[in-house]
Amino acid sequence: MYMRLDMFAALLGIRPGELLHAARTDGLLGGMTLPARRQVRGAAVMFNHEEAISFAKRWQTRETESLPASSGQPLITLELAAEEAGIAPLELWQAVKTGKSLQGLTPPPAEKSCNGQRLFDPAAVTQFALRYRSVLKTRK
């Protein structure tokens, strides 16, 4: 028996587009391997029901990273944060705005928005940049 992609995404508490992207690219969601899938007529993506339920239980009980504490340092702009991580500012802005992950990693949270400008804690940006670069190195 199979489960539709949108139902599986609802079970995980994520957007269907995020699940579809993970399934079509590397088959990982948050560093966890997705269950077996198949594409049926009409382009619907389906997941093995038993594996999907098992994955959902592991997903709900996974260790989530706590947000980094504010370092007390002056906040930095989105452009500087993107430069430190080595990604395009637009890519970082879109990920922060929509809540999408970058290479399976959650971008640093925007602390404030000043006149439409998102500002970030430098310690959180540094931590994200190190993890992001290490993920890129392992995938090459």
C-alpha positions as CSV (number, residue, x, y, z in Angstrom):
1,M,0.0,0.0,0.0
2,Y,1.2,3.5,-0.8
3,M,0.7,7.0,0.7
4,R,0.4,10.1,-1.4
5,L,3.2,12.7,-1.2
6,D,0.9,15.4,0.2
7,M,-0.4,13.2,3.0
8,F,3.1,12.1,3.9
9,A,4.2,15.8,4.0
10,A,1.2,16.6,6.3
11,L,2.2,13.7,8.5
12,L,5.7,15.2,8.8
13,G,4.5,18.7,9.3
14,I,6.3,20.1,6.2
15,R,5.3,21.5,2.8
16,P,4.7,19.0,0.0
17,G,7.1,21.0,-2.2
18,E,9.9,20.5,0.3
19,L,9.3,16.8,0.4
20,L,9.1,16.5,-3.3
21,H,12.4,18.4,-3.7
22,A,14.1,16.1,-1.2
23,A,12.7,13.0,-3.0
24,R,13.8,14.1,-6.4
25,T,17.3,15.3,-5.5
26,D,19.3,13.3,-2.9
27,G,16.5,11.3,-1.2
28,L,17.4,12.9,2.2
29,L,15.2,15.0,4.4
30,G,16.9,16.6,7.4
31,G,19.8,14.1,6.9
32,M,17.4,11.1,7.1
33,T,16.9,8.8,4.1
34,L,13.3,8.9,2.7
35,P,11.3,5.7,2.3
36,A,10.9,4.0,-1.0
37,R,8.8,5.9,-3.5
38,R,7.2,5.3,-6.8
39,Q,5.7,7.5,-9.4
40,V,2.3,6.5,-10.7
41,R,0.2,7.6,-13.7
42,G,-0.7,11.2,-13.6
43,A,2.8,12.1,-12.1
44,A,1.7,11.4,-8.5
45,V,4.5,10.5,-6.2
46,M,3.7,7.8,-3.7
47,F,5.6,6.4,-0.7
48,N,5.5,2.9,0.8
49,H,2.9,3.3,3.6
50,E,4.7,1.2,6.2
51,E,8.0,2.8,5.6
52,A,6.4,6.3,5.6
53,I,4.8,5.7,9.0
54,S,8.1,4.4,10.4
55,F,10.0,7.4,8.9
56,A,7.4,9.8,10.4
57,K,7.9,8.3,13.9
58,R,11.7,8.7,13.6
59,W,11.1,12.2,12.2
60,Q,8.9,13.3,15.1
61,T,11.4,11.9,17.7
62,R,14.6,13.2,16.1
63,E,16.9,15.5,18.0
64,T,16.3,19.1,16.9
65,E,19.0,21.7,17.2
66,S,18.2,24.4,19.6
67,L,18.5,27.9,18.3
68,P,21.9,29.5,19.0
69,A,21.9,31.9,21.9
70,S,22.5,35.5,21.0
71,S,26.2,36.3,21.3
72,G,25.7,39.9,22.2
73,Q,27.8,40.9,19.2
74,P,26.5,43.5,16.8
75,L,24.1,41.9,14.2
76,I,25.3,41.5,10.6
77,T,23.5,42.0,7.4
78,L,22.2,39.4,5.1
79,E,24.8,40.2,2.5
80,L,27.6,39.6,5.0
81,A,26.0,36.4,6.3
82,A,25.7,35.1,2.7
83,E,29.3,36.0,2.0
84,E,30.6,34.2,5.0
85,A,28.6,31.0,4.1
86,G,29.7,31.3,0.4
87,I,26.2,31.4,-1.0
88,A,24.3,34.0,-3.0
89,P,22.4,36.6,-0.9
90,L,19.2,35.9,-2.8
91,E,19.4,32.2,-2.0
92,L,19.9,32.9,1.7
93,W,17.1,35.5,1.7
94,Q,14.7,33.1,0.0
95,A,15.6,30.3,2.4
96,V,15.1,32.5,5.5
97,K,11.9,34.0,4.2
98,T,10.2,30.7,3.2
99,G,11.7,28.4,5.8
100,K,13.4,26.2,3.3
101,S,16.7,24.4,4.0
102,L,19.9,24.9,2.2
103,Q,21.7,21.6,1.4
104,G,19.6,20.0,4.2
105,L,20.6,22.6,6.8
106,T,18.3,25.2,8.4
107,P,19.7,28.7,7.7
108,P,20.4,31.0,10.7
109,P,17.3,32.8,12.0
110,A,17.0,36.5,11.3
111,E,17.1,38.3,14.6
112,K,15.6,41.5,13.4
113,S,14.5,43.3,10.4
114,C,15.5,46.9,10.2
115,N,13.8,48.8,7.3
116,G,13.2,45.6,5.5
117,Q,16.8,44.4,6.1
118,R,17.2,41.1,7.8
119,L,20.0,41.0,10.4
120,F,21.7,37.9,11.9
121,D,23.6,36.9,15.0
122,P,27.3,36.5,13.9
123,A,27.8,33.4,16.0
124,A,24.8,31.7,14.4
125,V,26.0,32.6,10.9
126,T,29.5,31.3,11.7
127,Q,28.1,28.0,13.0
128,F,25.8,27.7,9.9
129,A,28.7,28.6,7.5
130,L,30.9,25.9,8.9
131,R,28.2,23.2,8.7
132,Y,27.2,24.3,5.2
133,R,30.8,24.2,3.8
134,S,31.3,20.7,5.4
135,V,28.2,19.4,3.7
136,L,29.3,20.8,0.4
137,K,32.8,19.1,0.8
138,T,31.2,15.7,1.6
139,R,29.0,15.9,-1.5
140,K,31.8,16.6,-3.9
